[in-house]
């Protein structure tokens, strides 16, 4: 079967501006949905490989249906796997009655031989069945991970602005495993159900009373455990929420480790992480308690069933209605039926866990991008000025424009707007609720969170729709196709990441460049030393996040990748903040020469870069308040002199050459504020602390 890795289609945006999370709101009845929400639900129904997001249950069923071939194969193999327990007791009983009690050696050999054949067949198919079942587990896990990846590609920087990073990571890690476990138990429960029905039929054909005990007793015992599922569901949901919060804290700490060390805050965040870890442990203990109660109930009920069936069979023998061999068969069936009953209990437990995970997964996958292209988008011109009228920003075509600001947040937001990225100063919405809330209160709190998420999505659509306010020539970016904007204007900021792969994949992800062009990009970014240090050159492997590289090396590789793309308009945010002055001077000179004749915007306060600027814009309080050459502004503008002069003082600080580039850096660069993605840039700690901490 060619089913791994599974094929997963890209997410498509809903055709209407419908409620992004309406399907998760249990308070709104089917009859109470408006036409727009009904259209939104229709858009979330599966087509062409799209997941069914109308409800967590439907999503689970869709996920199982995507590998129906594996499930059917696994279920058939599971039926054969259960053959010894299904027909084995019958064969043993016949061997006793015909061979031992009846004194027929030939019959004993025949029935014993049949039992041996059944055991061998079951052993072989059991091995194959286990392989198929594990395959289904892995397919479900990998499909979920790819769905998260597809959603991340579709939403980009919007996803972590709406949903906490830990929530998204938990879907890709812990929840994907729950879906795999659900796939595995589905095959086994089918085999167990078939085995149960076969046994019930055999017992009914021999003794109607015992057959009725089998048919009715087992389902009743399973239903008796249903009251345990609700508290187990709640405890597992709390554990899942706390674990996603812990994951978010971990990603925040790793992302901000350099800044935390610079300001001495790692101890505080470490204590917070330890406290949350204890909360996760406590929630896990409570969830484990209910899991244990459920397991104990399955053992107790299975034992009662075994005792009851054996007792009834013994009375049938005493009454002369059963032979000794039949009693042995019934006892064997009673022992074996413990397995199907406990499998049903296990299915109920894993279904509950999978439903908790599916609720979280649907909340992530339902998010829709806020951008909508016009029916007839306008093409973006080439060689045109880049203008934002509300701030007075103007980047003349073919010139190097440097934006200087004493407020990193504002200048970073400007860079985002120039690339048609949403800049949102808010916390993402988590579906986690207070664990003390129960029943209707918990339901009401969950509805409030969903309402917040709907409102957030609506604000994003409003901000991204209509006129954008940034023009390239006479064309507003909101009137152009988003793909055209991305291809024309490239924004590379402090959150740009180094991904795992070869050096060639990092610099030239689409493999469009010649070797000479790629080497030129490295040279301009002054990153030749990275290539020289790698043992296999372009085919050397780079770890995720650039582990093993210094902060300056990672930053220079990111710059080389941006330069290799050779966009019409290049926007760089602090591209040299993690390198020493000598390297920065080389980069500034080479960058200015390489981009001559193409529009380039750099957000920085580095005097080494400012020296090469064709035009400097001083940006404060959301507006460009001065423009000119660097030397002119230093002489005539006091506010500019205070900002740029501080950078001049920093550059004069003594220190060894390239001290920032050589030592290996921490596992991750500062990519922005905790809980944000690459378009929420490293804020207040800024350039000074970043340089000092690169050692």
N, C-alpha and C positions, 0 to 999 in steps of 0.2 A: 504493500500500500504506500503510495506516494503522498503521505499526509503530514510529513514533518520535514521542515518547519511548516506550520499552517499558513495558508495564504490569507492575509488580512487586508481588506480594502481600506483606502483612506476614508476618513470621515468627510461627509458632505454637509454643508451648512443647510439648515432648514430653509425652505423656500419662503417662509413667512416670518415676520417678526413676532413669533409666538412666545408664550411663556416658557422659559428654558427649563423650569423645574416643576411645572404643574402636575406632571404625572406622579410626583412623589408626595403630593399634598393629599392626605387621606380625608381631610375635612370637606373636600369639594366632591359632591356626588356626580355621577355620570350625567344625570339630567341637568345639573347646575352648571355645566361647562358651557362657556360661550362659544360662538363659532370660531373665534380666533384660536382659542385653546384647543378646540377639536381639530383644527387644521394643524396645530403644533404637534398634537399627539399622532396624527396621521403621518407627519413628517418624520416622527421618531420610530415608526414601524419599520421592520427590516425590509430592505430591498437591495439587490445587488451586493450582498455581503454586509449590509449595514446592520448593526446590532439592534435588537428590539428593546427600546428603552421606555416603553409605556408603563412598566412596573418592574420591581425587582424579580417577581416570579417569572414574568415573561422573558426577562433578560437571562435568567438561569436556564429556562427551557430553550431559548435561542442558542445559548452556549453549548448545551448538550446536543441540540440538533445539528450544530456545525460539524460534529464528528459522529454522525449517526452510524456511519460504516464501522468505525472502531467500536462503538457501543454495541451494535448488533453482533459483531464478531465476538467481542468479549462476553456478551450475554450467552451466546450459543456455547462458547467454550466453558463458561461457568456452569451451565447445565450439565455438560459432560463431566466437568470436574466434580460435581456433586453425585455422580453415579454410584460410587460405593455406598454413600449414605442413603441413596434413593432406592436402589434395588439390592444392595448388599444384604440387608437384614432378611429380605425375602429369600435370597439364595441360601443364606445360612439356615433359615427355617426349613426350607425344602431339603437341604442336606441332612438335617437332624431327623425330620420325619421319614424321609424315604431311605436314607442311608444308614443312620444309626438306629433309630427306633424300628424301622422296617427291616433292618439287617441286610440291605442291598448294597454291597460294596461298589458295584458299577455305578449306581445312582449317586453314591457318596463321592466317587471320583469325578463324575460328570458335573455335579453341582459345585464341587470344590474348584474344578477347573474353570467353570464359568465365572466363579467369584474372582479367581486369579486373573482371568482376562479382563474383567471389569476394573480390577485394581490397577493393572498395567495401563489400560486405556486412560483411566482417570489421572494417573500419575503423569503420563505424557502430555495430555491435554491441559492438565493443571499447570505445568511449566509454561506451555505456550500461552495459556490463558492469562497467567500472571504477567507475562511479557506484554501482551496486548493491553491489559488493564493499566500497567505502569505507563505504557505508551500514551494511553488516553489521558492519564494524569498530566504527563509532560505537555501534551498538546494543549490542554486547557490552561495550564500555567503560562505557556509561551504565548498563546493567543491573547491572554489577558495583558501580558507585558507589552505585546505589540499594539494592542488597543490603546494602552496608556501612551505609548510612543507616538501613535498616530494622532491622538488627541493633543499631545504636546506640540507636535508639528503643526497641527491645524490652528491652535490658539496662540502658540508662541508665548510672548511675554504676558498675555492676558491670563493664562491659566493660574500661575501663582498669585496673581492679583485677586482672583476670585476664591480659590481654594488653597488652604494651607499646604505647603510643600510636603509636610509629613503625611497628610491625607493622601496625596497623590502617590507618594512612595509606598504607603501601606497598601494601596490597591495593587501596585505592581509586585509587591513582595508577599505580604501575609495573605491578602485576599485571593491572589492568584493560586496560592497553595490550597486554600479552602475550596476553590472551584475544582482544582485537580482532585481533591479528596472526594468531592461530590460526584465527579465523573467515575472514579474508581468504585464507589459504593453502589452506583446505579447498576453497573454490570453484575455485581455480586448479588444485589437484592433481586434482580430478575431471575438469576439462577436459583436463588433460595426460594423464591415464590413458586417457580415451576417444580422444584423438588418437593415443596410442601404440598402442592396440589396432587402430584403423583402419589405421594405417600398417603394422602387422605383418600385417594381413589382405591389404592390397594387395601387399606384398612377397611374402608366401607364395603368392599367386595367380600371381605372375610367376616367382619362384625360391624353391623350397623351402629350399635351404641358406641363402640370405640371410634368408629369413623366420625361420628358426630362430635365426640370429644375433641378429636383432632381439628375438624373443620371449624368448630365454634370456639373452642377453648383458647387456641393460640391468638386469634384476632382480639378476643376479649382481653386477654392479658396485655397485649400491646396497647390497646386503647386505654387500659388502666393507667398507663404511664403518661398519657397526654397532659394531665395537670402539671407535670414536672417541666414541660417544655417552655412554658411562659417565663418562669423565673430564670430558667437556664438561658433563654434568649436574651433577657434583660441583662443578666450578669455578663454574658459574652459581649453584648453591645457596649457595656461600660468598659470592659477590658480593651475592646477594639478602639474606642475613643481615646482612652488614656495612652494606649500604645502609639497612636498616630500623633498625639501631642508630644510624646517623648521623642519620636522621630523628627518632628519639626524642630524641637529644641536642639537635637544633635546636629541637624543641618545648619541651623543658625550659628552654633558654636564653631563648627568647622569653617563656615564661610567667613566668620568674623574673628578667627583666632588671632590673626596678626594684629588687628586693632585692639583686641582684648588684652593681648600681652603688652601692647604699647601703653595702655592706660591702666594696667593692673587689675583688669576686671575678670580675669579667668576664674578666680576663686569664687566670686559671686555666682557666675553662671554655672560653675561646677556644682555648687551647692544646690542651685535650682534644678539642675539635671538629676542630682542624687535624690532630691525630694520627689521629683516626678517618677523616678525609677521605683521608689518605694510605693507610690500610688499604683503603678502598673503591677507591681508584685502583689499588693493587697487585692487588686481587682482580679488578678489571675488566680489567687487563692480562693476567692469567692466563686469565680467561674468554675474552678476545679472542684469545689465542693458540690455544686449542683451537678457537674459532670459525674462525680463519684456517686451521688445519690441515684442518678439515672442508671449508671452501670450496675449499682447494687440492686436496683429494682429489676433490671433485666435478668440478673443472676437468680434473684428470688423467684420471680415469676416463671423463669425457665425451670427452676428446681421444682416448684409446685406442679408445673405441667408434667414433668417427668414422674414425680411421685403419684400424681393422680392417674396418669395413663397406665403406669405399672400396676397400681392397685386394682384398677378396673380390669386389666388383662388377667391378673391372677384370679379374680372372682369368676371370670369367664371360663378359665381352665377348670376351676373347682366345680363349676356348673356343668361341665362337659361340653361346652360350646366351642372350645378351642383346644387344639393339640399342644403338646409341649413345644414343638417346633414353631408353631404360630405365636406362642407366648414369648419365645426367644426373639422372634421377628419383631413383635410389638415393643419389646424392651429395647431392641436395637433402634427402632424408629423413634422411641421416646428419647433415647440418648441423642440421636442425630438431630431431632427437631429442635434441640436447644440451639443449634447453629443457626437455622433460619430465623428463629425468634430473636436471638441476639443480633442477627444481621439487620432485622427490621428496626430494633432499638437503635442500632448504630446509624442506620439510614436517617431516622428521625433526628438524631443528634447532629449529624453532618448537614442535614437540610437546614436546621436552625442556624448553624454557623454560616452556611452558604448564604442564607437570606440576609443575615447581618452584613456580610461582605457585599452582597449584591446591592443592598440599599446604598452603601457608600460608593460602590463602583458606578451605579447609575447616576448618582449626584455629580460625579466627575465627568462621565461620558456625555451627559446631556448638555453640558455647557457649549454654547454656540458662539462662534466668532462674531464680534459686533460689526465688522465691516461688510458692506454690501456694495458691489460694483454697480455702476449705472448700466442701463440696458445698452447704451451706446457710449462707452467710455471714450474720453478724448486721449489721443496720443501725447506723450510728453515730448516737448521740443528738446533739441540738443543745442549746446552753446548759449543757453539762456540764463539770466540771473535767477538766483534763489532768494525769495522775498517772503518775509512775514510782516505784514503791515502793522499788526497790533503792537509789536515790540520794536518796530523800526529796523529789524534785521535785514541786511542786504549782503549777499555774497555775489560779487561780480563774476561773470563767466570767465573761466580760464585763469583765475587769480587765487592766491593763497590768502584766506581770511582767517584770522585768529580772534577768538572770542575770549576776553578776559573778564572774570567775575570774582568778587570776593564771597559769593554765595554759591557754593557748588551745587546745591539742590536746584537752583533756578537755571544755571547754565546747562546742567544735565537734562532738565526738562525741555529746554530749548532744543537740544540735540535730538531728543525723542520726537519732538513735533516736526522737526525738519525731515525726519524719516517716516512720518505718519505712524508713529507709535503712540499709543495711549499712555499718558502719564497720570497715574492715579495715586494720590496720597491717602491711603486708607488701608486698613487691615483686611485680609481675606476673611470670608465667612466660613466658619466651621459648623458642621452639623452636630458637634458634641454638645450634650445637654447635661445639666446638673444631675449627678447620679442619685441625689435624694428625691428627685422628681419621679413620681409614679403615676400610672394610669392616665387620667385625663390631663393632669398637669404636665406630664411628660409629652403627651400628644400636643398640647397647646404650645409648649416651648419649641417643639420640633416644627410646628407650623410657623411660628414666629421666625425661626431661622430660615425656613424656606422662603418666607415673604421677603426677608432681607436679601436673600440670594436673587430673587426675582427682581427686586428693586435695583440691585447692583447691576444685573445684566441689562435692565432697561436704561440705566444711566450710561452704561457703556455704549449701547446702541445709539443713544441720543448724541453722545460725544463724538462717535465715529461717523455718524451719518451727516448728510448735508455738506455744507461748505467747510473745508478743513481750516482754511485761513493761512495756508502756506502755498505760495505759487512758484512754479518753475516756468519762467516766462509769463505768459498770460493764462496758463492752465493751473487751476487749483488742484492740489493733490487729491482732493475728494472727488474730482471729476474724472480722474484717471483710474485705470484698472490697478488694483493693489499689486498684482504681480509685476506690472510695468514700473510702479514706484519702487518696489524692492530691487528690481534689476537696474534701475537708473541711479538711485540714491542708496548708498551703503553707509550704515552707521556702525562703527566699531567703538565700543565703550569699555569701561573698566570691568564690566561683567562678562565680556566675551570669553568663552571657555576654550580650553584645549581638550579635545576629545581623544579617546583611545584609538589607536591605529598606527599606520606607518607615518613617517615624516612626510612622505609624498601625499598621503591622504589628508594630512593636516594642512599643508600649504595649498594643495590643489585638489579639493574634494571631488570635483567632477572630471579630473584627469584631462583637462583641456590645454594645459600648457606644455610647451617644449621644455626640455631640461634647461636650456639656456634661460628661458623666461623665469622658471622657478628659481634658479640660482640667482638671477638678478633681483628677484623679490627678497631673497635672503640677504643679499648684499646691501640693498637699500635700508633694510631694517637692522643692519649690523648684526645679523644672526649667523654669520658664517661659522662662528666658533661652535655653534650647536651642531651643525652638520659635521664639522671636523671631529667632534667628541663622540659621535655615535658610531658604533663599530660597523654597521652595515649601510651607512650613508642614507640614501633616500628610503630604503626598505627597512630601516631600523624601527623598532616598535616604540611608540610613545604610550605611556600609561595614562589612564583616565585622569584628567585634571593636571596632566604634566608632572606627575609625581617623579621625583628624582632630578627635576630641573629647578634652577633658581627662579625666583620671582621675575627677575629681569629677563631671563631666557624665555619664560612663558610669554611675557608681554611682547617681546620682540617677535616671537613666532606668530602671535595673534596679529601683530602689525603686518608681518610678511604676508599672511593669508589675505588681509584686507587689500594690500597693494597688488597681490597677484590677481584679484578679481577685476582690477582695472575698471572701476565704475565711472560713469559720467560725472557723478558728484560723490565725493568721499568726505564723510564727517567722522572725525576722530576725537574721542574724549580722553584727555590725559594719556596720550599714547606712550609717553616716556617717563611716567611717574615712578617707575621701579628700577630705573637704570642710573648709573653714575653720570657725572657731568661730561666726561670725555666721550662716552658712548652716545649720550644725548646730543652732543654737538655734531657727531658724525651723522646720526640719524636725521637731525634737522636739516643739515646741508644736503644730504642725498635725497631726502623726501621732497624738499623744495625744488630741486633740479628735476627729479623724476616726474613730478606732477605739474611741471610748468606747462601752461596752456590748457589745463583742465581744472575744473572748479574743485577746490579743496577747502574744507572748514575744519579748524582744529580748536577745540576748547581746552585751554591750558593757561597757566600763568608763568610758564617757563621762559625766562629771558633768552635762552638759547634758541628757542623756536620763534619767539617774537622778533628776533633779529632778522629772520628770513621772511617775515610776513609782508605781503603786498598791502594789506589793510588790516588794522587792528580795531576791533569793536569793543568798547567798554560797556558791560552789561550789568545793570543793577536795578533792583526792584522791578524786574520784569520788562525793562526797556533798555534799548541802546541809548546811552546818554552822551557818548562821545565816540568819535571815529577819527582815524588818522594813522600816521606812522608811529611806531613805538617810541622813538626819540621825541617826537613832537608832543605826544600825550604825557610823557614823563615831565616835560618842561612846562606844560600848560594846564594840566588837569590834576589837582591835588588828590582827589579820590582815587584816580588811576595810579598815581604815584605811590599812595599808601599800599595798594594791593600788589602792584608789580614790584615796588621797592622792597617789600618783604621777601619776595622770591629772589631778588638780587642778593639780599643778605644771606638767604639760605644757600645760594650757590657759592658764596664766599667762604662757607664753613669748610675748614680743612678736613681732609680724610683721604685714605688710600684710594688710588685709581681703581675703578671697577669693583669697589668693595661690595657693591650691592648685587653684582651679577654672579660672582664666583661661587659663594657658598650655596649648598642645596637649600631650597626653601622648605617651608612647612608643606604638608600634604595639599593644602588648597590655598589659593589666593583669596584676598578679600574681593568678593564679587558684588557687594552691595549690602544693604541693611538686612538684618536677620529676617528670614521669611519672604524675601523678594527675589526676583530674577534679575537678569542682566540689565534690564532697563530701569532699575532703581539703583543708582550708582553708589559707590562708596562715598559716604557723606562727610560728616563733620571731621573725622580723623584726618582725612585728606592726604595731601602729598607729603607733608613733613613726617608724619608718623609712619607712612608707608615706606619711605626711604630708610628711616632709622631702623625699622623692624625687619628689613629684608635680610639682615645678617642672621 
